[in-house]
């Protein structure tokens, strides 16, 4: 079965305000397509956090968030003395979706990539590819996403070559894809999300 591949542009994603007014979400991918927040196997979006507030809880879901823009946030788990800092761009932070969290901004609004996987069905891995190594072969995955976070990238794989400008990306599901990525410059950066099924 061949994979379904969808292209996207970060600047063109539809923004949906949070119910609590604390930010916006731009959904990139949701599988199965059209599934609601209670029915997805996996979901990837970009969130903008505008003000302090609680994180939504997702029971049975594993989350990884990666800072894209801004100074980041301080996440305070309920009942724990130690807070988690999301302040290093490109480095994912993993946590259980049912964990009650309060987010404090570290310096104004910020944006992050939000990867959510239903724990009993699949798992995710988030990788950052630097343009300092101009060419990179990415391991095959049955589903996933590539985002040209910084600079431009040339991709080989998925039955055809593709060029990604900064802010553009693609995602796929329904069949394994292996990509070879070439950076346009040493300061380019590509975010790769790999989604795999969990063995029953």
C-alpha positions as a Markdown table, in Angstrom:
| # | Residue | x | y | z |
|---|---|---|---|---|
| 1 | Unk | 0.0 | 0.0 | 0.0 |
| 2 | Unk | 1.4 | 3.4 | -1.0 |
| 3 | Unk | 1.6 | 6.2 | 1.5 |
| 4 | Unk | -0.7 | 9.2 | 1.3 |
| 5 | Unk | 1.5 | 12.3 | 1.3 |
| 6 | Unk | 0.2 | 15.8 | 2.1 |
| 7 | Unk | 2.1 | 19.1 | 1.7 |
| 8 | Unk | 1.5 | 22.1 | 4.0 |
| 9 | Unk | 2.7 | 25.6 | 4.6 |
| 10 | Unk | 3.0 | 26.8 | 8.1 |
| 11 | Unk | 1.8 | 30.3 | 7.2 |
| 12 | Unk | -1.4 | 29.0 | 5.6 |
| 13 | Unk | -2.6 | 26.8 | 8.4 |
| 14 | Unk | -6.0 | 27.6 | 9.8 |
| 15 | Unk | -5.8 | 29.1 | 13.3 |
| 16 | Unk | -8.4 | 27.9 | 15.9 |
| 17 | Unk | -8.6 | 29.9 | 19.2 |
| 18 | Unk | -8.4 | 28.0 | 22.4 |
| 19 | Unk | -11.6 | 27.8 | 24.5 |
| 20 | Unk | -9.8 | 29.5 | 27.4 |
| 21 | Unk | -8.5 | 32.3 | 25.2 |
| 22 | Unk | -4.9 | 31.6 | 26.1 |
| 23 | Unk | -3.7 | 30.9 | 22.6 |
| 24 | Unk | -4.3 | 29.4 | 19.1 |
| 25 | Unk | -3.9 | 26.0 | 17.5 |
| 26 | Unk | -3.1 | 25.3 | 13.9 |
| 27 | Unk | -3.7 | 21.6 | 13.1 |
| 28 | Unk | -1.4 | 20.0 | 10.5 |
| 29 | Unk | -2.4 | 16.4 | 10.6 |
| 30 | Unk | -4.9 | 14.2 | 12.3 |
| 31 | Unk | -5.2 | 10.4 | 11.7 |
| 32 | Unk | -7.7 | 8.9 | 11.1 |
| 33 | Unk | -8.6 | 12.0 | 9.0 |
| 34 | Unk | -11.5 | 13.9 | 10.5 |
| 35 | Unk | -11.2 | 12.3 | 13.9 |
| 36 | Unk | -12.0 | 14.5 | 16.9 |
| 37 | Unk | -9.9 | 15.1 | 19.9 |
| 38 | Unk | -11.3 | 11.9 | 21.5 |
| 39 | Unk | -10.8 | 9.7 | 18.5 |
| 40 | Unk | -7.4 | 10.3 | 16.9 |
| 41 | Unk | -4.6 | 7.8 | 16.7 |
| 42 | Unk | -2.1 | 10.6 | 16.3 |
| 43 | Unk | -2.3 | 14.4 | 15.8 |
| 44 | Unk | 0.3 | 17.1 | 15.0 |
| 45 | Unk | -0.3 | 20.8 | 15.3 |
| 46 | Unk | 1.4 | 24.1 | 16.0 |
| 47 | Unk | 0.2 | 26.0 | 19.0 |
| 48 | Unk | 0.8 | 29.6 | 20.0 |
| 49 | Unk | 0.7 | 30.3 | 23.7 |
| 50 | Unk | -0.3 | 33.9 | 24.4 |
| 51 | Unk | -0.7 | 34.0 | 28.1 |
| 52 | Unk | -0.3 | 31.8 | 31.2 |
| 53 | Unk | -2.9 | 29.1 | 31.8 |
| 54 | Unk | -3.6 | 25.4 | 32.1 |
| 55 | Unk | -2.7 | 22.8 | 29.5 |
| 56 | Unk | -5.6 | 20.7 | 28.2 |
| 57 | Unk | -5.5 | 17.1 | 29.6 |
| 58 | Unk | -5.6 | 14.1 | 27.2 |
| 59 | Unk | -6.0 | 10.9 | 29.1 |
| 60 | Unk | -4.2 | 7.9 | 27.4 |
| 61 | Unk | -2.2 | 10.2 | 25.1 |
| 62 | Unk | 1.6 | 10.8 | 25.1 |
| 63 | Unk | 2.7 | 14.2 | 24.1 |
| 64 | Unk | 5.9 | 15.8 | 22.8 |
| 65 | Unk | 6.2 | 19.5 | 22.4 |
| 66 | Unk | 9.1 | 21.3 | 20.7 |
| 67 | Unk | 9.7 | 25.1 | 21.0 |
| 68 | Unk | 9.7 | 26.8 | 17.5 |
| 69 | Unk | 9.6 | 30.5 | 18.3 |
| 70 | Unk | 9.9 | 32.7 | 21.4 |
| 71 | Unk | 11.4 | 32.3 | 24.8 |
| 72 | Unk | 9.3 | 29.3 | 25.8 |
| 73 | Unk | 7.3 | 28.3 | 28.8 |
| 74 | Unk | 7.7 | 27.0 | 32.3 |
| 75 | Unk | 5.4 | 24.0 | 32.9 |
| 76 | Unk | 4.4 | 23.2 | 36.4 |
| 77 | Unk | 3.0 | 19.7 | 37.1 |
| 78 | Unk | 0.3 | 19.7 | 39.7 |
| 79 | Unk | 1.5 | 18.2 | 43.0 |
| 80 | Unk | 5.2 | 18.3 | 42.0 |
| 81 | Unk | 7.9 | 20.6 | 43.3 |
| 82 | Unk | 10.0 | 20.6 | 40.1 |
| 83 | Unk | 8.9 | 22.6 | 37.1 |
| 84 | Unk | 9.8 | 21.7 | 33.5 |
| 85 | Unk | 11.4 | 24.3 | 31.2 |
| 86 | Unk | 10.6 | 24.4 | 27.5 |
| 87 | Unk | 13.2 | 27.0 | 26.5 |
| 88 | Unk | 15.5 | 25.3 | 24.1 |
| 89 | Unk | 14.3 | 25.6 | 20.5 |
| 90 | Unk | 14.2 | 22.3 | 18.6 |
| 91 | Unk | 14.5 | 20.1 | 21.7 |
| 92 | Unk | 11.3 | 18.1 | 22.4 |
| 93 | Unk | 9.8 | 17.7 | 25.8 |
| 94 | Unk | 7.8 | 14.5 | 26.4 |
| 95 | Unk | 5.1 | 14.0 | 29.0 |
| 96 | Unk | 1.9 | 12.1 | 29.6 |
| 97 | Unk | -1.2 | 13.9 | 28.4 |
| 98 | Unk | -3.2 | 13.3 | 31.5 |
| 99 | Unk | -0.7 | 15.1 | 33.7 |
| 100 | Unk | -2.3 | 18.4 | 34.9 |
| 101 | Unk | 0.0 | 21.3 | 33.9 |
| 102 | Unk | 0.1 | 25.0 | 34.3 |
| 103 | Unk | 2.1 | 27.0 | 31.8 |
| 104 | Unk | 3.9 | 30.3 | 32.6 |
| 105 | Unk | 5.5 | 32.3 | 29.7 |
| 106 | Unk | 9.2 | 32.9 | 30.0 |
| 107 | Unk | 9.1 | 36.1 | 27.8 |
| 108 | Unk | 6.1 | 36.8 | 25.7 |
| 109 | Unk | 4.1 | 34.6 | 23.3 |
| 110 | Unk | 5.7 | 31.5 | 21.9 |
| 111 | Unk | 5.0 | 28.8 | 19.4 |
| 112 | Unk | 5.6 | 25.1 | 19.6 |
| 113 | Unk | 5.1 | 21.9 | 17.6 |
| 114 | Unk | 2.7 | 19.6 | 19.4 |
| 115 | Unk | 2.8 | 15.8 | 18.7 |
| 116 | Unk | 0.1 | 13.6 | 20.4 |
| 117 | Unk | -0.1 | 9.9 | 20.1 |
| 118 | Unk | -2.8 | 7.5 | 21.5 |
| 119 | Unk | -0.6 | 5.4 | 23.8 |
| 120 | Unk | -2.3 | 2.0 | 23.0 |
| 121 | Unk | -2.0 | 2.6 | 19.3 |
| 122 | Unk | 1.2 | 4.3 | 18.3 |
| 123 | Unk | 4.3 | 6.2 | 19.5 |
| 124 | Unk | 6.3 | 9.1 | 18.2 |
| 125 | Unk | 9.9 | 10.2 | 17.9 |
| 126 | Unk | 11.0 | 13.8 | 17.2 |
| 127 | Unk | 14.3 | 14.4 | 15.6 |
| 128 | Unk | 16.1 | 17.6 | 14.7 |
| 129 | Unk | 18.3 | 17.6 | 11.6 |
| 130 | Unk | 21.0 | 20.3 | 11.3 |
| 131 | Unk | 22.3 | 21.7 | 8.0 |
| 132 | Unk | 25.8 | 21.4 | 9.4 |
| 133 | Unk | 25.6 | 17.9 | 8.0 |
| 134 | Unk | 24.4 | 18.8 | 4.5 |
| 135 | Unk | 22.8 | 15.4 | 3.7 |
| 136 | Unk | 20.9 | 13.1 | 6.0 |
| 137 | Unk | 19.2 | 9.8 | 5.4 |
| 138 | Unk | 16.1 | 9.5 | 7.6 |
| 139 | Unk | 14.9 | 6.1 | 8.8 |
| 140 | Unk | 11.7 | 4.8 | 7.3 |
| 141 | Unk | 8.5 | 5.2 | 9.2 |
| 142 | Unk | 4.9 | 4.2 | 8.3 |
| 143 | Unk | 3.7 | 7.7 | 9.2 |
| 144 | Unk | 5.3 | 11.0 | 10.1 |
| 145 | Unk | 6.0 | 14.7 | 9.3 |
| 146 | Unk | 8.9 | 16.8 | 8.0 |
| 147 | Unk | 9.0 | 20.6 | 8.6 |
| 148 | Unk | 11.6 | 22.9 | 7.1 |
| 149 | Unk | 11.9 | 24.9 | 10.4 |
| 150 | Unk | 15.0 | 26.9 | 9.3 |
| 151 | Unk | 16.2 | 27.5 | 5.7 |
| 152 | Unk | 15.3 | 25.4 | 2.7 |
| 153 | Unk | 15.6 | 21.6 | 2.1 |
| 154 | Unk | 15.6 | 19.2 | -0.8 |
| 155 | Unk | 14.0 | 15.8 | -0.2 |
| 156 | Unk | 14.3 | 12.6 | -2.1 |
| 157 | Unk | 11.8 | 9.8 | -1.4 |
| 158 | Unk | 8.1 | 9.2 | -1.5 |
| 159 | Unk | 8.2 | 8.4 | -5.2 |
| 160 | Unk | 9.4 | 11.9 | -6.2 |
| 161 | Unk | 11.8 | 14.7 | -5.2 |
| 162 | Unk | 10.4 | 17.6 | -3.3 |
| 163 | Unk | 11.7 | 21.1 | -2.4 |
| 164 | Unk | 10.7 | 22.6 | 1.0 |
| 165 | Unk | 11.1 | 26.3 | 1.6 |
| 166 | Unk | 11.4 | 27.5 | 5.1 |
| 167 | Unk | 8.0 | 27.0 | 6.9 |
| 168 | Unk | 6.9 | 24.4 | 4.5 |
| 169 | Unk | 6.5 | 20.7 | 5.2 |
| 170 | Unk | 4.8 | 17.4 | 4.4 |
| 171 | Unk | 3.2 | 14.6 | 6.3 |
| 172 | Unk | 2.3 | 11.0 | 5.4 |
| 173 | Unk | 0.5 | 7.9 | 6.6 |
| 174 | Unk | -0.7 | 4.6 | 5.2 |
| 175 | Unk | 2.7 | 3.3 | 4.0 |
| 176 | Unk | 6.3 | 3.5 | 4.9 |
| 177 | Unk | 8.4 | 6.4 | 3.6 |
| 178 | Unk | 12.2 | 6.8 | 3.8 |
| 179 | Unk | 13.6 | 10.3 | 3.0 |
| 180 | Unk | 17.0 | 11.7 | 2.1 |
| 181 | Unk | 17.2 | 15.3 | 3.1 |
| 182 | Unk | 19.7 | 17.9 | 1.8 |
| 183 | Unk | 20.1 | 21.3 | 3.4 |
| 184 | Unk | 20.5 | 24.5 | 1.5 |
| 185 | Unk | 22.9 | 26.0 | 4.1 |
| 186 | Unk | 24.7 | 25.1 | 7.3 |
| 187 | Unk | 22.2 | 27.1 | 9.4 |
| 188 | Unk | 19.2 | 25.2 | 8.0 |
| 189 | Unk | 17.2 | 22.9 | 10.4 |
| 190 | Unk | 14.6 | 20.2 | 9.6 |
| 191 | Unk | 12.2 | 18.7 | 12.2 |
| 192 | Unk | 11.4 | 15.1 | 11.6 |
| 193 | Unk | 8.5 | 13.3 | 13.4 |
| 194 | Unk | 8.3 | 9.5 | 13.1 |
| 195 | Unk | 5.1 | 7.7 | 14.0 |
| 196 | Unk | 5.1 | 3.9 | 14.5 |
| 197 | Unk | 2.3 | 1.6 | 15.6 |
| 198 | Unk | 2.4 | -0.1 | 19.0 |
| 199 | Unk | 2.5 | -3.9 | 18.8 |
| 200 | Unk | -0.7 | -5.4 | 20.2 |
